[in-house]
Amino acid sequence: MLKVQEIRELIKLIDQSTIDEFTYENDGEKIKLKKQVQTAKQPAIAKVVQEQAEPAPESAQPAPADSTKPAPEVQQETQANRDGTVEIKSPMVGTFYHASSPDAEAFVKVGSMVNEDSTVCIVEAMKLFNEIEAEVKGEIVEILVKDGQLVEYGQPLFLVKE
């Protein structure tokens, strides 16, 4: 079975590519990833692909669709590094859950110590409940989302002081 980090890398690669659907099978296990393409965005994507096919001066090249996203992330990471915390981010789009069931205790609370392999939450995507591991060692200093909240890919879920 693929690890969470490997799935994250696959998601990033597919997101940055023109691939709309990806299926991975190994030893009877299957992972299928699909991009959600909205019809309003399709003409813009086709236009960008067409413009990139014809060489143009660098100043005339269209800006990538996600050109505004990297700058805030870099700024957040820099700010996070200054105060000694690290963000645990969502590896997928889905619904965030603090615990394995409504009547169970939360996996972590503010002040909880975590290791790289500690489960910190569950993100439900397409009826699959995915346990999310901390992947860092330290203390949970802030929980950034509420139980049952929808989360996006790459959205910070927790702040951890290493």
C-alpha positions as a Markdown table, in Angstrom:
| # | Residue | x | y | z |
|---|---|---|---|---|
| 1 | Met | 0.0 | 0.0 | 0.0 |
| 2 | Leu | 1.2 | 3.5 | -0.8 |
| 3 | Lys | 2.1 | 5.8 | 2.1 |
| 4 | Val | 0.4 | 9.1 | 2.6 |
| 5 | Gln | 3.5 | 11.0 | 1.4 |
| 6 | Glu | 3.6 | 9.0 | -1.8 |
| 7 | Ile | -0.1 | 9.7 | -2.4 |
| 8 | Arg | 0.6 | 13.4 | -1.8 |
| 9 | Glu | 3.3 | 13.4 | -4.4 |
| 10 | Leu | 1.0 | 11.6 | -6.9 |
| 11 | Ile | -1.7 | 14.2 | -6.2 |
| 12 | Lys | 0.8 | 17.1 | -6.8 |
| 13 | Leu | 2.1 | 15.6 | -10.0 |
| 14 | Ile | -1.4 | 14.9 | -11.4 |
| 15 | Asp | -2.5 | 18.4 | -10.3 |
| 16 | Gln | 0.4 | 20.0 | -12.2 |
| 17 | Ser | -0.1 | 17.8 | -15.3 |
| 18 | Thr | -2.8 | 17.7 | -18.0 |
| 19 | Ile | -3.9 | 14.2 | -16.8 |
| 20 | Asp | -7.6 | 14.1 | -15.8 |
| 21 | Glu | -7.6 | 10.6 | -14.4 |
| 22 | Phe | -5.0 | 8.2 | -12.9 |
| 23 | Thr | -5.3 | 4.6 | -11.7 |
| 24 | Tyr | -2.7 | 2.7 | -9.8 |
| 25 | Glu | -2.9 | -1.0 | -9.2 |
| 26 | Asn | -0.5 | -3.2 | -7.2 |
| 27 | Asp | -1.1 | -6.6 | -5.5 |
| 28 | Gly | -4.9 | -6.3 | -5.7 |
| 29 | Glu | -5.0 | -2.8 | -4.3 |
| 30 | Lys | -6.2 | 0.0 | -6.5 |
| 31 | Ile | -6.1 | 3.8 | -6.2 |
| 32 | Lys | -8.0 | 6.0 | -8.6 |
| 33 | Leu | -7.5 | 9.7 | -8.7 |
| 34 | Lys | -9.6 | 12.1 | -10.8 |
| 35 | Lys | -9.4 | 15.8 | -11.3 |
| 36 | Gln | -12.6 | 17.8 | -10.9 |
| 37 | Val | -12.8 | 19.9 | -14.0 |
| 38 | Gln | -15.5 | 22.6 | -14.0 |
| 39 | Thr | -17.0 | 23.5 | -17.4 |
| 40 | Ala | -16.4 | 27.2 | -16.8 |
| 41 | Lys | -12.7 | 26.6 | -16.5 |
| 42 | Gln | -12.3 | 24.3 | -19.6 |
| 43 | Pro | -12.2 | 27.0 | -22.2 |
| 44 | Ala | -9.5 | 28.9 | -20.2 |
| 45 | Ile | -7.4 | 25.8 | -19.9 |
| 46 | Ala | -7.7 | 25.1 | -23.6 |
| 47 | Lys | -6.7 | 28.6 | -24.3 |
| 48 | Val | -3.6 | 28.4 | -22.1 |
| 49 | Val | -2.5 | 25.1 | -23.7 |
| 50 | Gln | -3.0 | 26.6 | -27.2 |
| 51 | Glu | -1.0 | 29.7 | -26.3 |
| 52 | Gln | 1.8 | 27.7 | -24.8 |
| 53 | Ala | 2.0 | 25.6 | -28.0 |
| 54 | Glu | 3.1 | 28.7 | -29.9 |
| 55 | Pro | 6.4 | 30.2 | -28.7 |
| 56 | Ala | 5.9 | 33.8 | -27.6 |
| 57 | Pro | 8.1 | 36.3 | -25.8 |
| 58 | Glu | 8.4 | 35.5 | -22.1 |
| 59 | Ser | 6.6 | 38.7 | -21.1 |
| 60 | Ala | 3.6 | 37.7 | -23.3 |
| 61 | Gln | 3.3 | 34.2 | -21.8 |
| 62 | Pro | 0.1 | 33.8 | -19.7 |
| 63 | Ala | 0.5 | 33.4 | -16.0 |
| 64 | Pro | -0.1 | 29.9 | -14.7 |
| 65 | Ala | -3.6 | 29.4 | -13.2 |
| 66 | Asp | -2.1 | 28.7 | -9.8 |
| 67 | Ser | 0.4 | 31.6 | -9.9 |
| 68 | Thr | -1.2 | 33.3 | -6.8 |
| 69 | Lys | -1.1 | 30.2 | -4.6 |
| 70 | Pro | 2.7 | 29.7 | -4.1 |
| 71 | Ala | 3.4 | 33.2 | -2.8 |
| 72 | Pro | 1.0 | 32.9 | 0.2 |
| 73 | Glu | 2.2 | 29.4 | 1.0 |
| 74 | Val | 5.8 | 30.6 | 1.0 |
| 75 | Gln | 4.9 | 33.5 | 3.2 |
| 76 | Gln | 3.0 | 31.2 | 5.6 |
| 77 | Glu | 5.9 | 28.8 | 5.8 |
| 78 | Thr | 8.4 | 31.6 | 6.4 |
| 79 | Gln | 6.2 | 32.9 | 9.2 |
| 80 | Ala | 5.7 | 29.4 | 10.6 |
| 81 | Asn | 9.4 | 28.8 | 10.6 |
| 82 | Arg | 10.1 | 32.0 | 12.4 |
| 83 | Asp | 8.0 | 31.0 | 15.4 |
| 84 | Gly | 9.3 | 27.5 | 15.4 |
| 85 | Thr | 6.1 | 25.7 | 14.3 |
| 86 | Val | 5.4 | 23.4 | 11.4 |
| 87 | Glu | 2.0 | 23.0 | 9.7 |
| 88 | Ile | 0.4 | 19.6 | 9.2 |
| 89 | Lys | -1.5 | 20.0 | 5.9 |
| 90 | Ser | -4.3 | 18.0 | 4.5 |
| 91 | Pro | -3.1 | 15.6 | 1.8 |
| 92 | Met | -6.5 | 15.6 | 0.1 |
| 93 | Val | -9.9 | 17.3 | -0.2 |
| 94 | Gly | -12.5 | 15.9 | 2.2 |
| 95 | Thr | -14.2 | 16.2 | 5.6 |
| 96 | Phe | -12.0 | 16.6 | 8.7 |
| 97 | Tyr | -12.7 | 14.5 | 11.8 |
| 98 | His | -10.9 | 14.9 | 15.2 |
| 99 | Ala | -11.8 | 11.3 | 16.2 |
| 100 | Ser | -12.5 | 7.9 | 14.7 |
| 101 | Ser | -16.2 | 8.1 | 15.7 |
| 102 | Pro | -18.5 | 10.8 | 17.2 |
| 103 | Asp | -18.3 | 9.3 | 20.7 |
| 104 | Ala | -14.5 | 8.5 | 20.7 |
| 105 | Glu | -11.8 | 10.8 | 22.1 |
| 106 | Ala | -10.0 | 13.1 | 19.7 |
| 107 | Phe | -6.7 | 11.7 | 18.3 |
| 108 | Val | -4.9 | 14.8 | 19.5 |
| 109 | Lys | -5.6 | 18.0 | 21.5 |
| 110 | Val | -3.7 | 21.2 | 22.0 |
| 111 | Gly | -0.6 | 20.1 | 24.1 |
| 112 | Ser | -0.5 | 16.6 | 22.8 |
| 113 | Met | 2.9 | 15.2 | 21.8 |
| 114 | Val | 3.1 | 13.6 | 18.4 |
| 115 | Asn | 5.7 | 11.5 | 16.5 |
| 116 | Glu | 6.1 | 11.1 | 12.7 |
| 117 | Asp | 3.7 | 8.1 | 12.7 |
| 118 | Ser | 1.1 | 9.5 | 15.1 |
| 119 | Thr | -2.4 | 9.6 | 13.7 |
| 120 | Val | -3.7 | 13.2 | 14.2 |
| 121 | Cys | -7.1 | 13.1 | 12.4 |
| 122 | Ile | -9.2 | 11.5 | 9.7 |
| 123 | Val | -10.0 | 13.0 | 6.4 |
| 124 | Glu | -13.0 | 11.4 | 4.7 |
| 125 | Ala | -13.0 | 11.5 | 0.9 |
| 126 | Met | -15.5 | 9.6 | -1.3 |
| 127 | Lys | -16.6 | 7.4 | 1.7 |
| 128 | Leu | -13.0 | 6.4 | 2.5 |
| 129 | Phe | -11.7 | 7.4 | 5.9 |
| 130 | Asn | -8.0 | 8.2 | 5.6 |
| 131 | Glu | -5.9 | 8.4 | 8.8 |
| 132 | Ile | -3.6 | 11.4 | 8.6 |
| 133 | Glu | -0.2 | 11.0 | 10.2 |
| 134 | Ala | 1.7 | 13.9 | 11.8 |
| 135 | Glu | 5.0 | 13.3 | 9.8 |
| 136 | Val | 6.7 | 15.6 | 12.3 |
| 137 | Lys | 7.7 | 15.2 | 15.9 |
| 138 | Gly | 6.6 | 17.8 | 18.4 |
| 139 | Glu | 3.7 | 19.3 | 20.4 |
| 140 | Ile | 0.3 | 20.3 | 18.9 |
| 141 | Val | 0.0 | 24.1 | 19.6 |
| 142 | Glu | -3.1 | 24.8 | 17.5 |
| 143 | Ile | -5.9 | 23.0 | 15.8 |
| 144 | Leu | -6.8 | 25.1 | 12.7 |
| 145 | Val | -10.0 | 23.4 | 11.6 |
| 146 | Lys | -13.2 | 22.3 | 13.3 |
| 147 | Asp | -14.6 | 18.8 | 13.5 |
| 148 | Gly | -16.8 | 18.0 | 10.4 |
| 149 | Gln | -15.3 | 20.9 | 8.4 |
| 150 | Leu | -14.5 | 20.5 | 4.7 |
| 151 | Val | -10.8 | 20.9 | 4.0 |
| 152 | Glu | -8.9 | 21.5 | 0.8 |
| 153 | Tyr | -5.7 | 19.8 | -0.5 |
| 154 | Gly | -2.7 | 21.5 | 1.2 |
| 155 | Gln | -4.9 | 23.3 | 3.8 |
| 156 | Pro | -3.1 | 23.6 | 7.2 |
| 157 | Leu | -4.8 | 21.5 | 9.8 |
| 158 | Phe | -2.5 | 21.7 | 12.8 |
| 159 | Leu | 0.5 | 23.8 | 14.0 |
| 160 | Val | 3.2 | 21.7 | 15.7 |
| 161 | Lys | 6.1 | 23.1 | 17.7 |
| 162 | Glu | 9.1 | 20.9 | 17.0 |
